[in-house]
Amino acid sequence: MIIGLTGAMGAGKSTASEILASFGFTIFDADKEVHFLMDQPELIEILSKACPSCISQNKIDRSLLSQCLIEKKITLNELQLIIYPHLQRNLEKFITENPTCILDVPLLFETGWHTYCDKIIYITAPEDILRERVFQRPGMTEQKYKKLTANFIAEADKIEMSDFVIYNQYNKEVLFNKLQQIKDQLCVK
C-alpha cells in the first residue's frame, strides 16, 4: 500500500512523517531527497548553466537559489523542470523497493504523484497557525512565501482528493493519536 502524505505549508507534515516512521513505515521524504539531489554533480552542472549565480564553491547554495527565484533569474517552474525528473526517478525506484510506504511529498497533487498512492493523508491547520509556523522558519519573508505558494492547487480541492484529513492545530500527542487511528483503519502493520 502506497500512502501519500501531504498538506499545507506549516501544517506539520515533518512531524507526521516522524510519527509514521515510529509506527514502522518506510518514508520517502521528497524534501530530503531534493537536498540530496542538489548535492549531486549532475544537478550542480545543470543548475550552474541555468542559474550560475546560485553556485558557490562548486555547490548549489540554497540561499542564493532562493534569491535567484526572488530576482526572477530562474522561475520556480524552470527549477522544478530541472529537479522533478530526477526526483520522480528516485521516487519510482523507492516505490519498487518499498511496496508498502509513505510518500511524504509537499507538492503531491501539483506534481501529479498522487496517482501513485492508494490512500492520501492531507494535513492542515487554520490559516493563522499555518502562517505563524511558516514565518518561524529561517529566511522566510512575505515575498518568498507568496512565491512558494503561488502555484498551489486550492486547499479545498486537495481536501476533496484526500482520503484522510487531519486538522493539526493542537499538539503532537493529538497528531499521534489521529495518525494511529488512520493506521488502524488502513489495517497496516
Solvent accessible surface area in square Angstrom, and as a share of the most:
residue,aa,sasa,rsa
1,M,78,0.35
2,I,14,0.07
3,I,1,0.00
4,G,0,0.00
5,L,0,0.00
6,T,2,0.01
7,G,6,0.06
8,A,14,0.11
9,M,30,0.14
10,G,5,0.05
11,A,0,0.00
12,G,20,0.19
13,K,23,0.10
14,S,81,0.52
15,T,41,0.24
16,A,0,0.00
17,S,9,0.06
18,E,108,0.48
19,I,6,0.03
20,L,3,0.02
21,A,49,0.38
22,S,83,0.54
23,F,31,0.13
24,G,62,0.60
25,F,16,0.07
26,T,59,0.34
27,I,39,0.20
28,F,8,0.03
29,D,35,0.18
30,A,4,0.03
31,D,77,0.40
32,K,145,0.61
33,E,36,0.16
34,V,29,0.17
35,H,92,0.41
36,F,109,0.46
37,L,7,0.03
38,M,11,0.05
39,D,84,0.44
40,Q,55,0.25
41,P,103,0.65
42,E,97,0.44
43,L,2,0.01
44,I,28,0.14
45,E,98,0.44
46,I,61,0.31
47,L,0,0.00
48,S,37,0.24
49,K,149,0.63
50,A,48,0.37
51,C,2,0.01
52,P,94,0.59
53,S,52,0.34
54,C,0,0.00
55,I,40,0.20
56,S,43,0.28
57,Q,168,0.75
58,N,127,0.65
59,K,128,0.54
60,I,11,0.06
61,D,45,0.23
62,R,89,0.32
63,S,80,0.51
64,L,67,0.33
65,L,9,0.05
66,S,25,0.16
67,Q,81,0.36
68,C,3,0.02
69,L,18,0.09
70,I,36,0.18
71,E,86,0.38
72,K,151,0.64
73,K,113,0.48
74,I,3,0.02
75,T,66,0.39
76,L,27,0.14
77,N,88,0.45
78,E,84,0.38
79,L,13,0.07
80,Q,41,0.18
81,L,120,0.60
82,I,27,0.14
83,I,7,0.04
84,Y,48,0.18
85,P,78,0.49
86,H,21,0.09
87,L,4,0.02
88,Q,60,0.27
89,R,128,0.47
90,N,30,0.15
91,L,0,0.00
92,E,76,0.34
93,K,126,0.53
94,F,36,0.15
95,I,31,0.16
96,T,110,0.64
97,E,107,0.48
98,N,33,0.17
99,P,94,0.59
100,T,63,0.37
101,C,0,0.00
102,I,0,0.00
103,L,0,0.00
104,D,8,0.04
105,V,3,0.02
106,P,35,0.22
107,L,34,0.17
108,L,0,0.00
109,F,7,0.03
110,E,51,0.23
111,T,32,0.18
112,G,27,0.25
113,W,9,0.03
114,H,49,0.22
115,T,107,0.62
116,Y,63,0.24
117,C,22,0.13
118,D,84,0.44
119,K,68,0.29
120,I,11,0.06
121,I,1,0.01
122,Y,3,0.01
123,I,0,0.00
124,T,2,0.01
125,A,7,0.05
126,P,55,0.35
127,E,101,0.45
128,D,103,0.53
129,I,43,0.22
130,L,12,0.06
131,R,78,0.28
132,E,111,0.50
133,R,67,0.24
134,V,0,0.00
135,F,68,0.28
136,Q,131,0.58
137,R,104,0.38
138,P,131,0.83
139,G,60,0.58
140,M,27,0.12
141,T,67,0.39
142,E,73,0.33
143,Q,105,0.47
144,K,47,0.20
145,Y,27,0.10
146,K,125,0.53
147,K,53,0.22
148,L,50,0.25
149,T,36,0.21
150,A,75,0.58
151,N,104,0.54
152,F,69,0.29
153,I,59,0.30
154,A,60,0.46
155,E,66,0.30
156,A,76,0.59
157,D,74,0.38
158,K,9,0.04
159,I,49,0.25
160,E,146,0.66
161,M,81,0.36
162,S,17,0.11
163,D,75,0.39
164,F,32,0.13
165,V,48,0.28
166,I,5,0.03
167,Y,107,0.41
168,N,13,0.07
169,Q,56,0.25
170,Y,134,0.51
171,N,89,0.45
172,K,117,0.50
173,E,120,0.54
174,V,48,0.28
175,L,3,0.01
176,F,83,0.34
177,N,71,0.36
178,K,55,0.23
179,L,0,0.00
180,Q,57,0.25
181,Q,108,0.48
182,I,12,0.06
183,K,33,0.14
184,D,84,0.44
185,Q,121,0.54
186,L,20,0.10
187,C,114,0.68
188,V,19,0.11
189,K,212,0.90
